[in-house]
Amino acid sequence: MSEGIGHFRAPVTKGLEIIEGLRGHTSGYAVPTFVVDAPGGGGKISLQPNYLISQSPEKVVLRNFEGVITSYPEPENYVPGRAEGYFKQVYPDYEKKKSNAGIAAIMNDSEFNLIPEGLGRIDRREKYKDDPAHASLKDKREKRDELKEKKIHGTTEKNDS
């Protein structure tokens, strides 16, 4: 994650809720878009509410391919993880047999991301990083911290005088 921008982050569900609220209320060609800058070089991914129109803890509002809009109630007494005990009884070693392939690997934290083989962007990034003429802000963190310390100590010394 990028440094210093954590206060800009919002949950994806909240971002989609905001975008949905903005739809139809912006003028001209302004199309609200919620963008996730995926970690690990995943790039910027724009998300739009599609068939899932709205959601709340009580129900979701859905749209089908014909444009029919309907609601679907969420379970009233749903408790996350309730089935875990049952699965452990019936399938004592099910946790050992969890899939570590594809999306399941990301969901169970055995993988951080999935990157297609031969992705040209990764090679370009490595070449760019190895280029001696290249410098980024990350390379200048030490200098930034040094200047911050100097400024803090300079301010403290002025206040002491």
MODELLER restraints for C-alpha pairs under 7 A, 6 or more apart:
rsr = mdl.restraints
at = mdl.atoms
rsr.add(forms.Gaussian(group=physical.xy_distance, feature=features.Distance(at['CA:1:A'], at['CA:39:A']), mean=6.13, stdev=0.5))
rsr.add(forms.Gaussian(group=physical.xy_distance, feature=features.Distance(at['CA:15:A'], at['CA:34:A']), mean=6.06, stdev=0.5))
rsr.add(forms.Gaussian(group=physical.xy_distance, feature=features.Distance(at['CA:16:A'], at['CA:34:A']), mean=6.49, stdev=0.5))
rsr.add(forms.Gaussian(group=physical.xy_distance, feature=features.Distance(at['CA:16:A'], at['CA:48:A']), mean=6.80, stdev=0.5))
rsr.add(forms.Gaussian(group=physical.xy_distance, feature=features.Distance(at['CA:16:A'], at['CA:49:A']), mean=6.36, stdev=0.5))
rsr.add(forms.Gaussian(group=physical.xy_distance, feature=features.Distance(at['CA:19:A'], at['CA:32:A']), mean=5.74, stdev=0.5))
rsr.add(forms.Gaussian(group=physical.xy_distance, feature=features.Distance(at['CA:19:A'], at['CA:33:A']), mean=6.38, stdev=0.5))
rsr.add(forms.Gaussian(group=physical.xy_distance, feature=features.Distance(at['CA:19:A'], at['CA:34:A']), mean=6.52, stdev=0.5))
rsr.add(forms.Gaussian(group=physical.xy_distance, feature=features.Distance(at['CA:20:A'], at['CA:49:A']), mean=6.96, stdev=0.5))
rsr.add(forms.Gaussian(group=physical.xy_distance, feature=features.Distance(at['CA:22:A'], at['CA:32:A']), mean=6.66, stdev=0.5))
rsr.add(forms.Gaussian(group=physical.xy_distance, feature=features.Distance(at['CA:23:A'], at['CA:32:A']), mean=6.67, stdev=0.5))
rsr.add(forms.Gaussian(group=physical.xy_distance, feature=features.Distance(at['CA:33:A'], at['CA:46:A']), mean=6.28, stdev=0.5))
rsr.add(forms.Gaussian(group=physical.xy_distance, feature=features.Distance(at['CA:33:A'], at['CA:47:A']), mean=6.63, stdev=0.5))
rsr.add(forms.Gaussian(group=physical.xy_distance, feature=features.Distance(at['CA:33:A'], at['CA:48:A']), mean=6.50, stdev=0.5))
rsr.add(forms.Gaussian(group=physical.xy_distance, feature=features.Distance(at['CA:34:A'], at['CA:46:A']), mean=5.66, stdev=0.5))
rsr.add(forms.Gaussian(group=physical.xy_distance, feature=features.Distance(at['CA:34:A'], at['CA:47:A']), mean=5.40, stdev=0.5))
rsr.add(forms.Gaussian(group=physical.xy_distance, feature=features.Distance(at['CA:34:A'], at['CA:48:A']), mean=6.75, stdev=0.5))
rsr.add(forms.Gaussian(group=physical.xy_distance, feature=features.Distance(at['CA:35:A'], at['CA:44:A']), mean=6.25, stdev=0.5))
rsr.add(forms.Gaussian(group=physical.xy_distance, feature=features.Distance(at['CA:35:A'], at['CA:45:A']), mean=5.44, stdev=0.5))
rsr.add(forms.Gaussian(group=physical.xy_distance, feature=features.Distance(at['CA:35:A'], at['CA:46:A']), mean=4.28, stdev=0.5))
rsr.add(forms.Gaussian(group=physical.xy_distance, feature=features.Distance(at['CA:35:A'], at['CA:47:A']), mean=5.99, stdev=0.5))
rsr.add(forms.Gaussian(group=physical.xy_distance, feature=features.Distance(at['CA:36:A'], at['CA:44:A']), mean=5.58, stdev=0.5))
rsr.add(forms.Gaussian(group=physical.xy_distance, feature=features.Distance(at['CA:36:A'], at['CA:45:A']), mean=5.19, stdev=0.5))
rsr.add(forms.Gaussian(group=physical.xy_distance, feature=features.Distance(at['CA:36:A'], at['CA:46:A']), mean=6.36, stdev=0.5))
rsr.add(forms.Gaussian(group=physical.xy_distance, feature=features.Distance(at['CA:37:A'], at['CA:43:A']), mean=5.52, stdev=0.5))
rsr.add(forms.Gaussian(group=physical.xy_distance, feature=features.Distance(at['CA:37:A'], at['CA:44:A']), mean=4.24, stdev=0.5))
rsr.add(forms.Gaussian(group=physical.xy_distance, feature=features.Distance(at['CA:37:A'], at['CA:45:A']), mean=6.26, stdev=0.5))
rsr.add(forms.Gaussian(group=physical.xy_distance, feature=features.Distance(at['CA:38:A'], at['CA:44:A']), mean=6.08, stdev=0.5))
rsr.add(forms.Gaussian(group=physical.xy_distance, feature=features.Distance(at['CA:51:A'], at['CA:62:A']), mean=5.46, stdev=0.5))
rsr.add(forms.Gaussian(group=physical.xy_distance, feature=features.Distance(at['CA:51:A'], at['CA:63:A']), mean=4.78, stdev=0.5))
rsr.add(forms.Gaussian(group=physical.xy_distance, feature=features.Distance(at['CA:51:A'], at['CA:64:A']), mean=6.22, stdev=0.5))
rsr.add(forms.Gaussian(group=physical.xy_distance, feature=features.Distance(at['CA:52:A'], at['CA:61:A']), mean=6.26, stdev=0.5))
rsr.add(forms.Gaussian(group=physical.xy_distance, feature=features.Distance(at['CA:52:A'], at['CA:62:A']), mean=4.78, stdev=0.5))
rsr.add(forms.Gaussian(group=physical.xy_distance, feature=features.Distance(at['CA:52:A'], at['CA:63:A']), mean=6.53, stdev=0.5))
rsr.add(forms.Gaussian(group=physical.xy_distance, feature=features.Distance(at['CA:53:A'], at['CA:61:A']), mean=5.35, stdev=0.5))
rsr.add(forms.Gaussian(group=physical.xy_distance, feature=features.Distance(at['CA:53:A'], at['CA:62:A']), mean=5.33, stdev=0.5))
rsr.add(forms.Gaussian(group=physical.xy_distance, feature=features.Distance(at['CA:53:A'], at['CA:63:A']), mean=6.60, stdev=0.5))
rsr.add(forms.Gaussian(group=physical.xy_distance, feature=features.Distance(at['CA:54:A'], at['CA:60:A']), mean=5.64, stdev=0.5))
rsr.add(forms.Gaussian(group=physical.xy_distance, feature=features.Distance(at['CA:54:A'], at['CA:61:A']), mean=4.99, stdev=0.5))
rsr.add(forms.Gaussian(group=physical.xy_distance, feature=features.Distance(at['CA:55:A'], at['CA:61:A']), mean=6.19, stdev=0.5))
rsr.add(forms.Gaussian(group=physical.xy_distance, feature=features.Distance(at['CA:57:A'], at['CA:74:A']), mean=6.86, stdev=0.5))
rsr.add(forms.Gaussian(group=physical.xy_distance, feature=features.Distance(at['CA:58:A'], at['CA:73:A']), mean=6.15, stdev=0.5))
rsr.add(forms.Gaussian(group=physical.xy_distance, feature=features.Distance(at['CA:58:A'], at['CA:74:A']), mean=5.25, stdev=0.5))
rsr.add(forms.Gaussian(group=physical.xy_distance, feature=features.Distance(at['CA:59:A'], at['CA:71:A']), mean=6.57, stdev=0.5))
rsr.add(forms.Gaussian(group=physical.xy_distance, feature=features.Distance(at['CA:59:A'], at['CA:72:A']), mean=5.58, stdev=0.5))
rsr.add(forms.Gaussian(group=physical.xy_distance, feature=features.Distance(at['CA:59:A'], at['CA:73:A']), mean=4.22, stdev=0.5))
rsr.add(forms.Gaussian(group=physical.xy_distance, feature=features.Distance(at['CA:59:A'], at['CA:74:A']), mean=4.79, stdev=0.5))
rsr.add(forms.Gaussian(group=physical.xy_distance, feature=features.Distance(at['CA:60:A'], at['CA:71:A']), mean=5.67, stdev=0.5))
rsr.add(forms.Gaussian(group=physical.xy_distance, feature=features.Distance(at['CA:60:A'], at['CA:72:A']), mean=5.36, stdev=0.5))
rsr.add(forms.Gaussian(group=physical.xy_distance, feature=features.Distance(at['CA:60:A'], at['CA:73:A']), mean=6.46, stdev=0.5))
rsr.add(forms.Gaussian(group=physical.xy_distance, feature=features.Distance(at['CA:61:A'], at['CA:69:A']), mean=6.96, stdev=0.5))
rsr.add(forms.Gaussian(group=physical.xy_distance, feature=features.Distance(at['CA:61:A'], at['CA:70:A']), mean=5.70, stdev=0.5))
rsr.add(forms.Gaussian(group=physical.xy_distance, feature=features.Distance(at['CA:61:A'], at['CA:71:A']), mean=4.33, stdev=0.5))
rsr.add(forms.Gaussian(group=physical.xy_distance, feature=features.Distance(at['CA:61:A'], at['CA:72:A']), mean=6.30, stdev=0.5))
rsr.add(forms.Gaussian(group=physical.xy_distance, feature=features.Distance(at['CA:62:A'], at['CA:69:A']), mean=5.59, stdev=0.5))
rsr.add(forms.Gaussian(group=physical.xy_distance, feature=features.Distance(at['CA:62:A'], at['CA:70:A']), mean=5.40, stdev=0.5))
rsr.add(forms.Gaussian(group=physical.xy_distance, feature=features.Distance(at['CA:62:A'], at['CA:71:A']), mean=6.00, stdev=0.5))
rsr.add(forms.Gaussian(group=physical.xy_distance, feature=features.Distance(at['CA:63:A'], at['CA:69:A']), mean=4.41, stdev=0.5))
rsr.add(forms.Gaussian(group=physical.xy_distance, feature=features.Distance(at['CA:63:A'], at['CA:70:A']), mean=6.47, stdev=0.5))
rsr.add(forms.Gaussian(group=physical.xy_distance, feature=features.Distance(at['CA:88:A'], at['CA:94:A']), mean=6.87, stdev=0.5))
rsr.add(forms.Gaussian(group=physical.xy_distance, feature=features.Distance(at['CA:99:A'], at['CA:105:A']), mean=6.57, stdev=0.5))
rsr.add(forms.Gaussian(group=physical.xy_distance, feature=features.Distance(at['CA:100:A'], at['CA:110:A']), mean=6.56, stdev=0.5))
rsr.add(forms.Gaussian(group=physical.xy_distance, feature=features.Distance(at['CA:105:A'], at['CA:111:A']), mean=5.22, stdev=0.5))
rsr.add(forms.Gaussian(group=physical.xy_distance, feature=features.Distance(at['CA:106:A'], at['CA:112:A']), mean=5.68, stdev=0.5))
rsr.add(forms.Gaussian(group=physical.xy_distance, feature=features.Distance(at['CA:106:A'], at['CA:113:A']), mean=6.25, stdev=0.5))
rsr.add(forms.Gaussian(group=physical.xy_distance, feature=features.Distance(at['CA:128:A'], at['CA:134:A']), mean=6.66, stdev=0.5))
